[in-house]
């Protein structure tokens, strides 16, 4: 099965979309917009001349309006796509989306298909051991309620138990559902009104800590959605983490890979044979970042921001004091 | 029917395009699309993962190849592609906050395969013709030729139909003396709910690009999920991944080229692939291979693999070797295994934890400790114990507890030695006196 094939390509997807929408007639600008949305930055120069020409003869033009000359069926699902779906049937997370009966129907549909991969062939050696329980009916119910509210932009009344054990029941406005492969957890990224500060603030709720959810009886306007979207539009810190990375112990490659999920910029200082790396992060992730940076030891030095540097120094100072207190280092 | 004359808009043929069929999208010697995935994979990875290389660092290919590859990556990734100068050297890089993207932008590389005029024309004319029911090659050829005003020969159409049958898009059934082709029209059950799942799995399951293909085809996009600890460059390794999974499934040994970015050297390896080892925290994926020569397990980074070929026959005793690996995995903290003179050892870490105020530290150790045992010591401290093949694999995790480590012990003594040396180096680096005071100006003591 070929992973890299033109039938999955952006050009084919755009042409398919254009042919569908041009059955009612489309202006040139509308077609250009479809290409811009579905293909690449330069595609307008490569794909559109072919589409507008008589080379492929997919469209006919009359007074600036393009109409499809054919009405092709949607591309059927390929064997590769089916085999990927078949592999997912063995993933416990699929039950968050489909009930047992629905999964049976899907299994029947894919009965002659071999799974593309087998989860048993993977070993996630540092995945956290306290991942969410996807087999729990209560969890599945909560997941689906949160998913529905996220898709339909509906406020939810959520009863929640925090990591410190305090319970609360408040109205939350969902933004998205975040999944972490390392933590094996789903989190509801949302907003909540802070009465004391009298403003809407970002909040993150672990789905496994939600005791109950119900639709909010209060109705909110569209402007709430806009406010929530705005809260999540720029969540990075103003001042990036500034690191000096040594060329020892393959540090730069390890660092680049480990922090690949963050927006960052790195430069090599040839004179000092070191790398300077800036990493932009969500302030809510500061502690996690601190731990990660410490794990690199002396091959990564924090240069700023000042508050981050102070925390690093505080932990090292504490450790030096512990080393001094215990007469024989290495003794447990 | 009128056969098409010369193509327009500056399209030129590429070397191996069949007959007079034209490769689409060439303008001025540059094509936005590419014939081979590896043409784009390495550049995209270098721009994204490393991001500090200038044009002069890309020495393996000609500067024209570099320019074309960079232009393609710029076209695929748009706003994520950045550049800057250090002195006179311009360097290009990809900068993405992966927590905020609904769909991996690097999937664009998978959607950039070049094709010919015949490919795209037959694709849509066949889908147009078959929507009304099965047809034979001759009728399909007539349909395509009439609609396109181009002259298609029956053999070209037959080849495309057979290709699509192999891809699973069409069904082929004997009809009299010929074959009739039809669309696989069985509806996918519960498609709406399934697509919600696909929106999630395209970012969370192996081969997520396939989920993205499905969403594209249904004109859907992920509008509800985001991903944390999301290592998007994994997608670029998926051809190697698929080949190794195939080897694992068939118990076949593989010969592959392993190119180390670090040493800039290539080595040819022969062994039996057994497992894909994934670090969810550090963004690395490996294939674990049994090496018959040394009778050891070894792990190789998937992003270092350049080419792979599989043996014709399955390896004798493969299942027993796989069982042995399964027995060994609990003692591998990372991807290093025992074997030869190397035996496992016990690592003990004594930690200061305020049990009443810092329950979250205990919880963290339990979830990250890979099955190690945490016990309360007599003096109120906690001791974490874990048997591992290589204590250096544990080093980064141990250092993440800096500030609360009261003692460290391992059979070889190496874990403690390394830790206390590193602590001294860090104290020096930040200008902290060995009595815990800071020297105030950050100078090395």
Interface residues (C-beta under 8 A of the other chain):
Chain A: X1 X2 X3 X4 X5 X6 X7 X8 X9 X10 X11 X12 X13 X15 X16 X17 X19 X20 X38 X40 X41 X42 X43 X45 X46 X47 X49 X50 X53 X54 X55 X56 X57 X58 X69 X70 X71 X72 X73 X74 X75 X76 X77 X78 X79 X80 X81 X82 X84 X85 X87 X88 X91 X93 X94 X96 X97 X98 X102 X105 X106 X108 X109 X116 X117 X118 X121 X122 X123 X124 X125 X126 X127 X128 X129 X130 X147 X150 X151 X163 X176 X177 X178 X179 X180 X181 X182 X183 X184 X187 X189 X232 X235 X236 X250 X253 X254 X256 X257 X258 X260 X261 X262 X263 X264 X265 X266 X267 X268 X275 X280 X282 X291 X292 X294 X295 X296 X297 X298 X301 X312 X313 X314 X315 X316 X317 X318 X319 X320 X321 X322 X323 X324 X325 X326 X329 X330 X331 X332
Chain B: X4 X7 X8 X9 X11 X24 X25 X27 X31 X32 X33 X37 X48 X49 X50 X51 X52 X71 X74 X75 X76 X78 X82 X84 X86 X91 X93 X95 X96 X97 X98 X99 X100 X108 X110 X111 X112 X113 X114 X115 X117 X119 X120 X121 X123 X124 X125 X127 X128 X130 X131 X147 X148 X149 X150 X167 X168 X169 X170 X183 X184 X185 X186 X188 X189 X190 X193 X194 X196 X197 X198 X200 X201 X203 X204 X205 X206 X207 X209 X210 X211 X213 X214 X216 X217 X218 X219 X223 X224 X225 X226 X227 X228 X229 X230 X231 X232 X233 X238 X239 X242 X245 X248 X249 X261 X262 X275 X276 X277 X278 X279 X280 X281 X282 X283 X284 X288 X329 X332 X333 X334 X335 X348 X349 X350 X352 X360 X363 X366 X367 X368 X369 X370 X371 X383 X395 X396 X397 X399 X400 X402 X403 X404 X405 X406 X407 X408 X409 X413 X416 X417 X420 X422 X423 X425 X426 X427 X428 X429 X430 X432 X433 X434 X435 X436 X437 X438
